Amino acid sequence: MKLIVRATDPVLISFVEALFREAGIVLHVADANISIMEGSIGAFPRRVLVRDDDWVRAAQLLEEADLGQWIVREGEERDTAPPDKS
C-alpha cells in the first residue's frame, strides 16, 4: 500500500474515506487508533493508504474534489497542513 494523504483533520480523513469507498478504491487509515494513546488531542496525523495500483486514480479523485494540496507524492515529506495557496 502507498501513502496518499496524511492529516490530523478527522473530517478530511472521513471525506477521503467516503470518496475512495464510493469509487471502489481499497484503503487503509493508519494510526486511526492512536487517539486512545494521545487523549484525542489530534496531535498525530492519520495516514490514508491505497493499493499501489489505485494510487493514480485516487490522486485524480482528490484533484477533482479540489483536495490536490493534500496529496503526498513519492519522496515528499510534508507537514500535516496543506501548502499556503497565496
N, C-alpha and C positions, 0 to 999 in steps of 0.2 A: 504494500500500500504506500501511497505517496501523499505527503502533506500538501494541502491546497489552501487552508485557512487557519490562522492562529489568532485568537482573540479572547478577551476577557468578557466581552459583552454577551450575556446569555440570550438576549433577544436576537442578535445577529446569528449566533450559532443555531438557534432554533429555526430561524428563517432559512438558513443554508441547508439544514437537515430536511426541511419540508420541500424546498426547491429540488434538491437532489432526489429525494424519495419519489416525488411526483414524476421526475424524469426517468426513474428506474435505475438510478446510479447507486451502487452499493457504497456505503460509507461507514466510517467508524469515528466516533468522537472520543479521542483520547484525553485523559486527565479530567473527565467529567466528574469522577467521584472524589477528586482531591479536595473539593469544597468541605468534605467532612473533616479533613485534617486542618484546613486553613480557617475554619469557622465561617465559611460563606462570605468572606470579605471580597472575593473577586480578584485576589492578587495574582493568581496563577492562570495563565492563558490556557484555554482548551484548544486542542488541535483537531481539525477535521481532516481525515484521511480518506482517500478514494483509491480504488484499484488503479494500477498504473495505466491500464488500457482505457480507463474512463477519465483520466486527468484532463485531457484536451477538451473533451465535451463538457466536463464540469466547469472548467475555466471559461468556456464560451457562455455557459448559462449564467455564471457570475457577471461576466461583462454585459450581457443582455439585461440583467437585473440592476445594472449600474452599481455593481459591487466589485468591479475590477480592481479597485485600490486595495482590496483585502487579499488578493491572490498572492500566495507565497510562491515565487518562481524558484526554480532549481538554483541552488547555490546562494540564494538570497537570505540574509539574516536581517529581519526587521523587528521592530518593536511591535507591540500589540495594537497600536493605533495606526490607522492609515496615514500616508503622507499628506501633508497640507496641500490643497489644490490651489492655493492663492499664489 
